[in-house]
Amino acid sequence: MSTLSFSPRRFVRRHIALAAFVVIAAAGVLAYLPSFTAPFHLDDLGTFGDPQFKYATPRELVTTYPTRWLPFLTFWLNANIRAVHIGRLRPIPIVWFHIVNCALHIVAAWLVFALTRTLWRPLLRRYPAAMGPLSSRWAPLFCGVAFAVHPLCSQAVIYLSQRVMLMASVCYLAALLCAARTFLPCRARWAGWAGAAVCIVIGAFCKEIIVTAPLAIAVMWWLVAERKPRAFSWRRALAWAGGAVVIVALPAAVLFTLAKWDPEHLRQVAGAVGGPLHAHTQGLTRATYAYTQSEVLLRYMRLAVWPSGFSIDHDVPLIGTWRSIAFLLRMEVLLLLALLAFRRRVYAPLFFWGAAVFFLTLLPQSSIIPTPDLMFEHRAYLGVAGVIWVVVSLAGSVLGVLRSRAVVVFIRVLAVAIIAAVASVTWMRTLVWQDSLTLWLDAYRKAPDKQRVVNNFAEAAMAADEAEGPRVAAAIIERHLPLWSNVLPGVLVTLGTAYAKCGEFARATNSFELALTGDPSDTVARYNYAILLHNHGLRPGAVDQLQKLLLYHPRNADAHFLLGVLLASTRSGSVLATNHLAMVIELVPGTREAALARTTIERIVERLEQQK
């Protein structure tokens, strides 16, 4: 009579994918646990951080974000789930935003593991000398865990708006995995290619980086697939031609979608994707953006290899011409790295694959298509996987030369030490994101002369201390004003707000006027200026500013509410006040502002009836 016994080792071997997911999930959760209560930052505040966002309809989300509506639909769901309790656990609502982001990151890390493991067999069959020294079990696990805890991925995980990057990356990696499975024996190839196509289509509604996924799949096929001599076939030639057309047409289709199929809007999108180029960097053009990306790509590489110097907002010097020594030297380094990867593809296929993934995933936002921001760490999210594959390839090269038990043990210990080190850096990075003041103080120490950094640091200081914060914020900005030839309107708005809170009416008025001269559509400048005028008894001026604000932003509930309250106190403005307050009820139903608007309308009606 035999007895059954449970063997953990046998279970792990039979369920390696599940065991890897558990390890990757545990590492990811531990590394990012302190960030689960981090507040909204930057774009978060203007989108789903806005109380009005939850009242948008799914149709409005698709119209407003045509190529990113899937992530924003998840934000909308997060915003409408006020409180979900698990037993006695009652987390604050923002925790659920972070839980979703962390879960997506863990899935992406597991896909890195699964893709590495899937590619291992065909790579080993085609390049036995290069892949033989590496462990087919531990190397993929290292790739997945290292990706899960790498600090260069932290901005995409903690900065909630970058759920668009996380979801697009999951689709990107899933498409690569589906395509890679077609190289395995006894697999239905049509299912793999169909799955890759579906993932690319879904990713097209998450973020534009998915446009390079077909190119990455083509590189994978060229590197991995065993090509046998075949007679010419028109059917096969047409299939390849059709695939090439799709690869070329997909980016164009995304660009036209961004432009909403309007020729005039298309010209604007061709000039700048994501906003006006001058928003944060003076002198930024398509050409200078492309030149400067040579420096940015090398910075991403350095941060991936040597994780130090992270910041929410890097200060990258603008390269103004291709004749610049800085540009020529950096391009030479990048070209040499690309040439080295290509020449060594037979002896180090993972090195070539990692380099290809790094450059292809960064191509949409680090090439000739400009955005207002020269560098953001979250853009290198998928590039981290490429760097990890390069590191694993280098370890394999060492093992191929020094084949001994001691070297194997040393490399395994070194791998564990690397994971522990980068995880500790990620943990420390999550602490920086705990509040706006620590985040922007960290950025200010690393880029003390960048206008947006100074502005956001001043705003954080003003919000942290209601008593002394405005004076501190004004002092921070005043210290840097003589250093800037062209001051951004946002800096002047913050300065005007600080002056207003300090009771300096004349200086606040001057700052708001200068800001509105630079950007007449600035919502914060108009609204804060209106409040300043109202507080000093200048109601007509306040009404004028709010009316101008609504010309630029007709669905701004705050402006409608304040304008309705100001007009409600006058006899001639009762009808207009009622219209504005009714608009508040329509835009933000169920809020405190809507309740106050309804009460004010009732009082206006009662007053009008008494006058009759």
FENFENSUL-V156899 format. One record per residue. RES is the residue in three letters. NEAR is the number of other C-alpha atoms within 12 Angstrom. D_LAST is the distance of its C-alpha to the last C-alpha in whole Angstrom. Layout:
# FENFENSUL-V156899
res->RES near->NEAR d_last->D_LAST
res->RES near->NEAR d_last->D_LAST
This chain:
# FENFENSUL-V156899
res->MET near->3 d_last->100
res->SER near->4 d_last->98
res->THR near->5 d_last->95
res->LEU near->6 d_last->92
res->SER near->9 d_last->91
res->PHE near->9 d_last->88
res->SER near->10 d_last->89
res->PRO near->12 d_last->86
res->ARG near->12 d_last->88
res->ARG near->12 d_last->88
res->PHE near->14 d_last->85
res->VAL near->18 d_last->84
res->ARG near->15 d_last->86
res->ARG near->14 d_last->85
res->HIS near->15 d_last->81
res->ILE near->25 d_last->81
res->ALA near->27 d_last->78
res->LEU near->20 d_last->76
res->ALA near->24 d_last->78
res->ALA near->34 d_last->77
res->PHE near->31 d_last->73
res->VAL near->23 d_last->74
res->VAL near->26 d_last->75
res->ILE near->40 d_last->73
res->ALA near->32 d_last->70
res->ALA near->24 d_last->71
res->ALA near->35 d_last->72
res->GLY near->43 d_last->69
res->VAL near->34 d_last->67
res->LEU near->25 d_last->69
res->ALA near->39 d_last->68
res->TYR near->44 d_last->65
res->LEU near->32 d_last->64
res->PRO near->28 d_last->62
res->SER near->36 d_last->60
res->PHE near->34 d_last->58
res->THR near->26 d_last->55
res->ALA near->34 d_last->55
res->PRO near->33 d_last->52
res->PHE near->30 d_last->50
res->HIS near->31 d_last->51
res->LEU near->28 d_last->51
res->ASP near->17 d_last->50
res->ASP near->25 d_last->49
res->LEU near->18 d_last->46
res->GLY near->17 d_last->44
res->THR near->26 d_last->45
res->PHE near->32 d_last->45
res->GLY near->26 d_last->44
res->ASP near->23 d_last->41
res->PRO near->27 d_last->39
res->GLN near->30 d_last->37
res->PHE near->32 d_last->40
res->LYS near->29 d_last->40
res->TYR near->27 d_last->37
res->ALA near->28 d_last->39
res->THR near->20 d_last->41
res->PRO near->22 d_last->45
res->ARG near->16 d_last->44
res->GLU near->17 d_last->42
res->LEU near->27 d_last->45
res->VAL near->23 d_last->48
res->THR near->21 d_last->46
res->THR near->22 d_last->46
res->TYR near->27 d_last->49
res->PRO near->29 d_last->51
res->THR near->34 d_last->55
res->ARG near->35 d_last->54
res->TRP near->30 d_last->51
res->LEU near->32 d_last->53
res->PRO near->38 d_last->53
res->PHE near->40 d_last->50
res->LEU near->33 d_last->49
res->THR near->29 d_last->51
res->PHE near->36 d_last->49
res->TRP near->30 d_last->46
res->LEU near->25 d_last->48
res->ASN near->28 d_last->49
res->ALA near->29 d_last->45
res->ASN near->24 d_last->44
res->ILE near->19 d_last->46
res->ARG near->19 d_last->45
res->ALA near->18 d_last->48
res->VAL near->19 d_last->51
res->HIS near->14 d_last->53
res->ILE near->9 d_last->57
res->GLY near->7 d_last->58
res->ARG near->7 d_last->57
res->LEU near->11 d_last->57
res->ARG near->14 d_last->53
res->PRO near->20 d_last->53
res->ILE near->22 d_last->50
res->PRO near->27 d_last->49
res->ILE near->30 d_last->50
res->VAL near->31 d_last->54
res->TRP near->30 d_last->53
res->PHE near->42 d_last->53
res->HIS near->38 d_last->56
res->ILE near->29 d_last->58
res->VAL near->30 d_last->57
res->ASN near->40 d_last->59
res->CYS near->41 d_last->62
res->ALA near->31 d_last->62
res->LEU near->36 d_last->62
res->HIS near->48 d_last->65
res->ILE near->41 d_last->67
res->VAL near->36 d_last->67
res->ALA near->46 d_last->68
res->ALA near->47 d_last->71
res->TRP near->43 d_last->72
res->LEU near->41 d_last->72
res->VAL near->48 d_last->74
res->PHE near->41 d_last->77
res->ALA near->37 d_last->77
res->LEU near->41 d_last->77
res->THR near->42 d_last->80
res->ARG near->34 d_last->82
res->THR near->31 d_last->81
res->LEU near->38 d_last->83
res->TRP near->35 d_last->85
res->ARG near->28 d_last->88
res->PRO near->31 d_last->88
res->LEU near->36 d_last->88
res->LEU near->30 d_last->91
res->ARG near->21 d_last->93
res->ARG near->25 d_last->92
res->TYR near->26 d_last->93
res->PRO near->20 d_last->95
res->ALA near->20 d_last->96
res->ALA near->32 d_last->93
res->MET near->36 d_last->91
res->GLY near->29 d_last->94
res->PRO near->31 d_last->94
res->LEU near->35 d_last->90
res->SER near->26 d_last->89
res->SER near->26 d_last->87
res->ARG near->26 d_last->86
res->TRP near->27 d_last->85
res->ALA near->39 d_last->84
res->PRO near->37 d_last->81
res->LEU near->40 d_last->80
res->PHE near->43 d_last->80
res->CYS near->43 d_last->78
res->GLY near->44 d_last->75
res->VAL near->44 d_last->75
res->ALA near->48 d_last->76
res->PHE near->45 d_last->73
res->ALA near->50 d_last->71
res->VAL near->50 d_last->71
res->HIS near->53 d_last->71
res->PRO near->42 d_last->69
res->LEU near->45 d_last->68
res->CYS near->50 d_last->67
res->SER near->54 d_last->64
res->GLN near->40 d_last->62
res->ALA near->37 d_last->61
res->VAL near->49 d_last->61
res->ILE near->51 d_last->59
res->TYR near->41 d_last->56
res->LEU near->45 d_last->54
res->SER near->35 d_last->53
res->GLN near->40 d_last->57
res->ARG near->43 d_last->57
res->VAL near->40 d_last->57
res->MET near->46 d_last->60
res->LEU near->43 d_last->61
res->MET near->45 d_last->60
res->ALA near->42 d_last->62
res->SER near->52 d_last->65
res->VAL near->40 d_last->65
res->CYS near->41 d_last->65
res->TYR near->49 d_last->68
res->LEU near->46 d_last->70
res->ALA near->39 d_last->70
res->ALA near->43 d_last->70
res->LEU near->44 d_last->74
res->LEU near->40 d_last->75
res->CYS near->35 d_last->74
res->ALA near->40 d_last->76
res->ALA near->41 d_last->79
res->ARG near->36 d_last->80
res->THR near->32 d_last->81
res->PHE near->34 d_last->84
res->LEU near->25 d_last->85
res->PRO near->15 d_last->88
res->CYS near->10 d_last->87
res->ARG near->15 d_last->83
res->ALA near->17 d_last->81
res->ARG near->18 d_last->80
res->TRP near->15 d_last->78
res->ALA near->19 d_last->76
res->GLY near->25 d_last->76
res->TRP near->28 d_last->75
res->ALA near->21 d_last->72
res->GLY near->26 d_last->71
res->ALA near->33 d_last->71
res->ALA near->31 d_last->69
res->VAL near->23 d_last->66
res->CYS near->31 d_last->66
res->ILE near->42 d_last->66
res->VAL near->31 d_last->63
res->ILE near->29 d_last->61
res->GLY near->37 d_last->62
res->ALA near->41 d_last->60
res->PHE near->36 d_last->57
res->CYS near->36 d_last->57
res->LYS near->42 d_last->59
res->GLU near->43 d_last->61
res->ILE near->47 d_last->64
res->ILE near->47 d_last->65
res->VAL near->41 d_last->66
res->THR near->41 d_last->69
res->ALA near->47 d_last->70
res->PRO near->37 d_last->72
res->LEU near->32 d_last->74
res->ALA near->37 d_last->75
res->ILE near->40 d_last->76
res->ALA near->27 d_last->78
res->VAL near->27 d_last->80
res->MET near->38 d_last->80
res->TRP near->25 d_last->82
res->TRP near->23 d_last->84
res->LEU near->33 d_last->85
res->VAL near->32 d_last->86
res->ALA near->26 d_last->87
res->GLU near->19 d_last->90
res->ARG near->11 d_last->91
res->LYS near->6 d_last->94
res->PRO near->7 d_last->95
res->ARG near->9 d_last->94
res->ALA near->9 d_last->95
res->PHE near->9 d_last->92
res->SER near->11 d_last->89
res->TRP near->12 d_last->87
res->ARG near->11 d_last->84
res->ARG near->13 d_last->84
res->ALA near->14 d_last->84
res->LEU near->13 d_last->81
res->ALA near->13 d_last->80
res->TRP near->15 d_last->80
res->ALA near->14 d_last->79
res->GLY near->16 d_last->76
res->GLY near->20 d_last->75
res->ALA near->17 d_last->75
res->VAL near->17 d_last->73
res->VAL near->23 d_last->70
res->ILE near->25 d_last->71
res->VAL near->19 d_last->70
res->ALA near->17 d_last->67
res->LEU near->28 d_last->66
res->PRO near->28 d_last->65
res->ALA near->22 d_last->64
res->ALA near->24 d_last->61
res->VAL near->35 d_last->60
res->LEU near->34 d_last->59
res->PHE near->25 d_last->58
res->THR near->28 d_last->55
res->LEU near->34 d_last->54
res->ALA near->27 d_last->54
res->LYS near->22 d_last->52
res->TRP near->18 d_last->54
res->ASP near->15 d_last->53
res->PRO near->15 d_last->55
res->GLU near->14 d_last->53
res->HIS near->18 d_last->52
res->LEU near->21 d_last->56
res->ARG near->17 d_last->57
res->GLN near->25 d_last->55
res->VAL near->29 d_last->56
res->ALA near->28 d_last->60
res->GLY near->26 d_last->59
res->ALA near->30 d_last->57
res->VAL near->30 d_last->57
res->GLY near->26 d_last->54
res->GLY near->19 d_last->52
res->PRO near->23 d_last->53
res->LEU near->27 d_last->57
res->HIS near->26 d_last->56
res->ALA near->26 d_last->53
res->HIS near->32 d_last->56
res->THR near->33 d_last->59
res->GLN near->26 d_last->60
res->GLY near->23 d_last->62
res->LEU near->30 d_last->62
res->THR near->30 d_last->63
res->ARG near->32 d_last->64
res->ALA near->26 d_last->68
res->THR near->33 d_last->67
res->TYR near->38 d_last->66
res->ALA near->31 d_last->69
res->TYR near->35 d_last->71
res->THR near->41 d_last->70
res->GLN near->42 d_last->70
res->SER near->39 d_last->73
res->GLU near->35 d_last->73
res->VAL near->38 d_last->70
res->LEU near->40 d_last->72
res->LEU near->32 d_last->75
res->ARG near->32 d_last->73
res->TYR near->40 d_last->72
res->MET near->34 d_last->75
res->ARG near->21 d_last->76
res->LEU near->30 d_last->73
res->ALA near->38 d_last->74
res->VAL near->26 d_last->78
res->TRP near->21 d_last->77
res->PRO near->30 d_last->74
res->SER near->23 d_last->73
res->GLY near->25 d_last->70
res->PHE near->39 d_last->67
res->SER near->35 d_last->64
res->ILE near->38 d_last->60
res->ASP near->36 d_last->61
res->HIS near->33 d_last->64
res->ASP near->31 d_last->65
res->VAL near->30 d_last->67
res->PRO near->26 d_last->68
res->LEU near->31 d_last->68
res->ILE near->30 d_last->71
res->GLY near->22 d_last->70
res->THR near->20 d_last->73
res->TRP near->21 d_last->76
res->ARG near->14 d_last->79
res->SER near->18 d_last->78
res->ILE near->17 d_last->80
res->ALA near->23 d_last->78
res->PHE near->29 d_last->77
res->LEU near->20 d_last->80
res->LEU near->19 d_last->82
res->ARG near->25 d_last->79
res->MET near->26 d_last->79
res->GLU near->17 d_last->83
res->VAL near->19 d_last->82
res->LEU near->25 d_last->80
res->LEU near->19 d_last->82
res->LEU near->16 d_last->85
res->LEU near->25 d_last->84
res->ALA near->24 d_last->83
res->LEU near->18 d_last->86
res->LEU near->21 d_last->88
res->ALA near->29 d_last->86
res->PHE near->23 d_last->87
res->ARG near->15 d_last->90
res->ARG near->25 d_last->90
res->ARG near->30 d_last->89
res->VAL near->26 d_last->92
res->TYR near->29 d_last->93
res->ALA near->38 d_last->89
res->PRO near->42 d_last->87
res->LEU near->45 d_last->84
res->PHE near->37 d_last->84
res->PHE near->38 d_last->84
res->TRP near->43 d_last->81
res->GLY near->39 d_last->79
res->ALA near->41 d_last->79
res->ALA near->39 d_last->78
res->VAL near->41 d_last->75
res->PHE near->37 d_last->74
res->PHE near->42 d_last->74
res->LEU near->35 d_last->72
res->THR near->40 d_last->70
res->LEU near->42 d_last->69
res->LEU near->32 d_last->69
res->PRO near->28 d_last->66
res->GLN near->37 d_last->64
res->SER near->39 d_last->67
res->SER near->26 d_last->68
res->ILE near->24 d_last->67
res->ILE near->33 d_last->64
res->PRO near->34 d_last->62
res->THR near->35 d_last->59
res->PRO near->29 d_last->57
res->ASP near->37 d_last->59
res->LEU near->44 d_last->63
res->MET near->36 d_last->64
res->PHE near->34 d_last->62
res->GLU near->41 d_last->65
res->HIS near->39 d_last->63
res->ARG near->41 d_last->64
res->ALA near->44 d_last->68
res->TYR near->48 d_last->67
res->LEU near->49 d_last->69
res->GLY near->43 d_last->72
res->VAL near->48 d_last->72
res->ALA near->50 d_last->74
res->GLY near->40 d_last->76
res->VAL near->38 d_last->77
res->ILE near->45 d_last->78
res->TRP near->42 d_last->80
res->VAL near->35 d_last->82
res->VAL near->33 d_last->83
res->VAL near->40 d_last->84
res->SER near->38 d_last->86
res->LEU near->29 d_last->88
res->ALA near->33 d_last->89
res->GLY near->33 d_last->90
res->SER near->28 d_last->92
res->VAL near->24 d_last->94
res->LEU near->27 d_last->95
res->GLY near->22 d_last->97
res->VAL near->16 d_last->99
res->LEU near->17 d_last->99
res->ARG near->19 d_last->100
res->SER near->14 d_last->100
res->ARG near->12 d_last->99
res->ALA near->12 d_last->98
res->VAL near->21 d_last->96
res->VAL near->23 d_last->94
res->VAL near->15 d_last->93
res->PHE near->18 d_last->92
res->ILE near->30 d_last->90
res->ARG near->24 d_last->88
res->VAL near->15 d_last->88
res->LEU near->18 d_last->87
res->ALA near->25 d_last->84
res->VAL near->21 d_last->83
res->ALA near->16 d_last->83
res->ILE near->26 d_last->81
res->ILE near->31 d_last->78
res->ALA near->25 d_last->78
res->ALA near->22 d_last->77
res->VAL near->33 d_last->75
res->ALA near->34 d_last->73
res->SER near->27 d_last->73
res->VAL near->29 d_last->72
res->THR near->38 d_last->69
res->TRP near->31 d_last->68
res->MET near->28 d_last->68
res->ARG near->38 d_last->66
res->THR near->40 d_last->63
res->LEU near->27 d_last->63
res->VAL near->31 d_last->62
res->TRP near->36 d_last->59
res->GLN near->27 d_last->58
res->ASP near->28 d_last->55
res->SER near->31 d_last->54
res->LEU near->31 d_last->55
res->THR near->28 d_last->59
res->LEU near->37 d_last->59
res->TRP near->35 d_last->58
res->LEU near->29 d_last->60
res->ASP near->29 d_last->63
res->ALA near->32 d_last->62
res->TYR near->32 d_last->61
res->ARG near->22 d_last->65
res->LYS near->22 d_last->66
res->ALA near->26 d_last->64
res->PRO near->26 d_last->63
res->ASP near->27 d_last->63
res->LYS near->32 d_last->61
res->GLN near->38 d_last->57
res->ARG near->36 d_last->55
res->VAL near->37 d_last->57
res->VAL near->43 d_last->57
res->ASN near->45 d_last->53
res->ASN near->37 d_last->53
res->PHE near->42 d_last->55
res->ALA near->45 d_last->52
res->GLU near->39 d_last->49
res->ALA near->33 d_last->51
res->ALA near->33 d_last->52
res->MET near->32 d_last->49
res->ALA near->24 d_last->48
res->ALA near->21 d_last->50
res->ASP near->18 d_last->50
res->GLU near->17 d_last->46
res->ALA near->15 d_last->48
res->GLU near->19 d_last->51
res->GLY near->27 d_last->50
res->PRO near->32 d_last->48
res->ARG near->30 d_last->51
res->VAL near->30 d_last->54
res->ALA near->39 d_last->52
res->ALA near->37 d_last->51
res->ALA near->25 d_last->55
res->ILE near->32 d_last->56
res->ILE near->42 d_last->55
res->GLU near->27 d_last->56
res->ARG near->19 d_last->59
res->HIS near->26 d_last->59
res->LEU near->22 d_last->57
res->PRO near->13 d_last->60
res->LEU near->14 d_last->62
res->TRP near->19 d_last->60
res->SER near->11 d_last->60
res->ASN near->23 d_last->57
res->VAL near->34 d_last->54
res->LEU near->32 d_last->52
res->PRO near->32 d_last->48
res->GLY near->37 d_last->48
res->VAL near->42 d_last->50
res->LEU near->44 d_last->48
res->VAL near->42 d_last->45
res->THR near->46 d_last->47
res->LEU near->50 d_last->48
res->GLY near->45 d_last->44
res->THR near->43 d_last->43
res->ALA near->43 d_last->46
res->TYR near->34 d_last->45
res->ALA near->34 d_last->42
res->LYS near->30 d_last->42
res->CYS near->25 d_last->45
res->GLY near->19 d_last->42
res->GLU near->21 d_last->44
res->PHE near->26 d_last->41
res->ALA near->19 d_last->43
res->ARG near->25 d_last->46
res->ALA near->33 d_last->43
res->THR near->32 d_last->41
res->ASN near->23 d_last->45
res->SER near->36 d_last->46
res->PHE near->40 d_last->42
res->GLU near->26 d_last->43
res->LEU near->28 d_last->46
res->ALA near->32 d_last->45
res->LEU near->30 d_last->43
res->THR near->20 d_last->45
res->GLY near->22 d_last->48
res->ASP near->26 d_last->45
res->PRO near->25 d_last->42
res->SER near->24 d_last->41
res->ASP near->32 d_last->41
res->THR near->33 d_last->39
res->VAL near->33 d_last->40
res->ALA near->40 d_last->40
res->ARG near->43 d_last->37
res->TYR near->38 d_last->35
res->ASN near->37 d_last->37
res->TYR near->47 d_last->36
res->ALA near->38 d_last->33
res->ILE near->35 d_last->33
res->LEU near->37 d_last->35
res->LEU near->28 d_last->33
res->HIS near->26 d_last->30
res->ASN near->19 d_last->32
res->HIS near->20 d_last->33
res->GLY near->15 d_last->30
res->LEU near->18 d_last->30
res->ARG near->25 d_last->27
res->PRO near->21 d_last->27
res->GLY near->24 d_last->30
res->ALA near->32 d_last->30
res->VAL near->35 d_last->27
res->ASP near->25 d_last->30
res->GLN near->36 d_last->32
res->LEU near->42 d_last->30
res->GLN near->32 d_last->29
res->LYS near->27 d_last->33
res->LEU near->33 d_last->34
res->LEU near->28 d_last->32
res->LEU near->19 d_last->34
res->TYR near->18 d_last->37
res->HIS near->21 d_last->36
res->PRO near->20 d_last->33
res->ARG near->25 d_last->33
res->ASN near->34 d_last->33
res->ALA near->36 d_last->31
res->ASP near->38 d_last->31
res->ALA near->40 d_last->30
res->HIS near->40 d_last->27
res->PHE near->40 d_last->26
res->LEU near->38 d_last->27
res->LEU near->42 d_last->25
res->GLY near->39 d_last->22
res->VAL near->37 d_last->22
res->LEU near->37 d_last->22
res->LEU near->32 d_last->20
res->ALA near->33 d_last->17
res->SER near->23 d_last->17
res->THR near->21 d_last->16
res->ARG near->17 d_last->13
res->SER near->14 d_last->15
res->GLY near->22 d_last->16
res->SER near->27 d_last->14
res->VAL near->22 d_last->15
res->LEU near->26 d_last->19
res->ALA near->34 d_last->19
res->THR near->35 d_last->18
res->ASN near->25 d_last->20
res->HIS near->37 d_last->23
res->LEU near->41 d_last->22
res->ALA near->31 d_last->22
res->MET near->30 d_last->26
res->VAL near->37 d_last->27
res->ILE near->32 d_last->27
res->GLU near->25 d_last->28
res->LEU near->29 d_last->31
res->VAL near->31 d_last->32
res->PRO near->24 d_last->31
res->GLY near->18 d_last->32
res->THR near->21 d_last->32
res->ARG near->18 d_last->31
res->GLU near->29 d_last->29
res->ALA near->29 d_last->27
res->ALA near->20 d_last->26
res->LEU near->23 d_last->25
res->ALA near->37 d_last->23
res->ARG near->30 d_last->21
res->THR near->21 d_last->20
res->THR near->31 d_last->19
res->ILE near->32 d_last->17
res->GLU near->20 d_last->16
res->ARG near->21 d_last->14
res->ILE near->30 d_last->13
res->VAL near->20 d_last->11
res->GLU near->14 d_last->10
res->ARG near->18 d_last->9
res->LEU near->20 d_last->6
res->GLU near->10 d_last->5
res->GLN near->9 d_last->5
res->GLN near->9 d_last->4
res->LYS near->7 d_last->0
